[in-house]
Amino acid sequence: MNEKIKENLRDIIAEIIEVEEEEIQDEVSFIEDLKINSMLLLEILASIERYYKIKIPEDELPKLTTLKSTVEVTEKYLN
Amino acid sequence: MENKRIVITRTGALSSLGMTKNDFWNNLKAGRSGVNQISSFNTEDSLSRYAYEIKDFDANQWLGKKGLRNIDRSTRLLLAAITIELTDILSQIDESFSPGLVVGTAFGSVKSIHDFFLSALEDGVLYVKPMEFPNIVINSPASHANIRFLINHLSATISNGYTSSLEAIFYAYYNIVNDMSDALIVGSLEELCFESFSGFQKIGLLSTEKNCTPFNPHSNGTLLGEGVSLLVLDSLEHARSRNEEILAEIKGFGSYFSGSDENGVEESITLALENACLQPDDISCIYSGANGIYESDVKEARAIKKIFGKCETAIPVTAIKSMIGECYGASGGLLSVAAVNSILEGIIPPSMTGSRYDLPGELNIVDQEFIKTDIEHVLVNSYGCGNNASLILSKWKE
């Protein structure tokens, strides 16, 4: 897992859901622990696309369940 | 006017004169202006650099620290005003008290619309922010307020240029008269932003001076303001059932689209008097819509002279946009809040235009200091770009 990408995504997610970055640990659940709903998830996806100027298909959305899985999805489309 | 009586039970104002209705009214009475050099956007390339801006507005103070990221300034102003003035009654919402919300605004979230499409142009349509999309409709501020305060009964936005807020009051009035609602919160809002400012400037309506001076033949335009007004309208029966204090009664109104004709204000005033079943002599004071655009100020002056000129005593006229600026869609609402205070206290605030000008109508302008007088009926005028609206508010009597 690319550490730089992980830190970038942590910043992006923390800003969107308005929590401290420390709360977003690698395997903390977006839905159960961070209470991220579908609209916020869509915004996270759009912000990642915007930041890296990539396009991630929306059928990848269900895979964005933790910071770790979000990094994996992002890496897939960056490569 | 209909037999069913519609009364005003609450007011609110957030403006360049302060965060509360008391700030608004006390500063108006004292003749204090909210004008200042514009700080929210760059005016380096502009000839006009002053406006009536709400300074030091901290939305977090009123709305909390979270959940505001995707809420634009115009919506924040509306939410803050409702929080400041109406929290107590909104906490009473239940089956017996379920108000709706009607908001008058000309531009609504024009800055959000601009930002969204600028982002699409600069970054590409694939990269627009999805959470910013809901903000680009003109009913966005009202809808946000409905969601936040659990106001389920009604959500409506009236956009009609300068007369938006008076038209919103008319809409709410008829909604209650026709038994569709018992109580409605009528808000008005307008934010100061570069997008509307640049448009006003380009069509030559903005003054290069440091003050807005209504009825001044030397004025070269108006200065913009921003703000939110609130009025809670109840049917009389409903107000009594809630034990709310009745502040004033809505007596009549008139609305007229005149295009470029000269007689628009005259028509709306005449229609309002007929609607209220009142004679010109019955009016105690006039809240003028004059804003320093001399050509239109003069049209109102002529209309007032023609309709009220035969009255035994010249009716006092006040033009408070000298202190709050041209708040466009919110102006009529803010003038109405001031008018309710005039009725309650028997005070007409000054116009602070600097001197008495030689107008075609030779109006009795309340100029440097407020005057104290018994006030029965107040006429509020709002007009511009062909739209004309007049509202008559009256002292409450059984």
Interface residues (C-beta under 8 A of the other chain):
Chain A: E15 I16 E18 M39 L42 E43 A46 S47 E49 R50 K53 K55
Chain B: K66 G67 R69 D123 L126 Y127 V128 K129 P130 M131
